[in-house]
Amino acid sequence: MDETYHFDPIDREQVRMLRQLTPGQRIRRLLDARELAVGLHRGRLRRRYRDLSPREINLKVLEELAHAERARSRP
């Protein structure tokens, strides 16, 4: 079985809508999506490590991001 990830099909309507945005609006969308993703990670870590402070949770988020980046850059 091929476990290689393949991109989802292009949502042409979504692309059309994004093309109508200014560059600043596109960046805002990107930042909003990033904020959502990090918030979801933070929430998961808060549930798992209930005794950690917000600072420690943020450090855990950074650790996970660094780990993911290292794993992704391996051949």
C-alpha positions as CSV (number, residue, x, y, z in Angstrom):
1,M,0.0,0.0,0.0
2,D,1.4,3.4,-1.0
3,E,1.3,5.6,2.1
4,T,2.7,8.7,0.4
5,Y,0.5,11.7,1.0
6,H,-1.0,13.2,-2.1
7,F,-2.5,16.6,-2.2
8,D,-6.3,16.9,-2.0
9,P,-8.0,17.9,-5.3
10,I,-8.0,21.7,-6.0
11,D,-11.1,23.5,-4.9
12,R,-11.5,25.8,-7.8
13,E,-14.1,27.9,-6.1
14,Q,-11.8,28.5,-3.2
15,V,-9.0,29.4,-5.5
16,R,-11.2,31.8,-7.3
17,M,-12.2,33.5,-4.1
18,L,-8.6,33.7,-2.9
19,R,-7.5,35.3,-6.2
20,Q,-10.0,38.2,-5.5
21,L,-8.2,39.1,-2.2
22,T,-5.5,41.6,-1.9
23,P,-2.1,40.4,-0.9
24,G,-2.6,41.7,2.6
25,Q,-5.9,39.9,2.9
26,R,-4.3,36.7,1.8
27,I,-1.6,37.1,4.4
28,R,-4.2,37.8,7.0
29,R,-6.0,34.5,6.0
30,L,-2.7,32.6,6.3
31,L,-2.0,34.1,9.8
32,D,-5.5,33.3,10.9
33,A,-5.1,29.7,9.8
34,R,-1.7,29.5,11.6
35,E,-3.3,30.9,14.8
36,L,-6.0,28.4,14.7
37,A,-3.6,25.5,14.2
38,V,-1.3,26.6,17.1
39,G,-4.4,27.2,19.3
40,L,-5.6,23.6,18.6
41,H,-2.1,22.3,19.5
42,R,-2.1,24.4,22.7
43,G,-5.5,23.1,23.7
44,R,-4.5,19.5,23.2
45,L,-1.4,20.0,25.3
46,R,-3.3,21.8,28.0
47,R,-5.6,18.8,28.3
48,R,-2.7,16.4,28.4
49,Y,-0.5,18.4,30.8
50,R,-3.0,20.1,33.1
51,D,-0.3,21.0,35.6
52,L,1.9,23.1,33.2
53,S,1.8,26.9,33.1
54,P,0.9,28.7,29.9
55,R,4.6,29.5,29.3
56,E,5.5,25.8,29.6
57,I,2.6,24.9,27.2
58,N,4.0,27.4,24.7
59,L,7.5,25.8,25.1
60,K,5.9,22.4,24.4
61,V,4.2,23.8,21.3
62,L,7.6,25.0,20.1
63,E,9.2,21.6,20.9
64,E,6.6,19.8,18.8
65,L,7.1,22.2,15.9
66,A,10.8,21.7,16.0
67,H,10.4,17.9,16.1
68,A,8.0,18.0,13.2
69,E,10.5,20.1,11.2
70,R,13.3,17.7,11.9
71,A,11.2,14.7,11.0
72,R,10.1,16.3,7.8
73,S,13.7,17.2,6.7
74,R,15.0,13.7,7.0
75,P,15.5,11.8,3.7
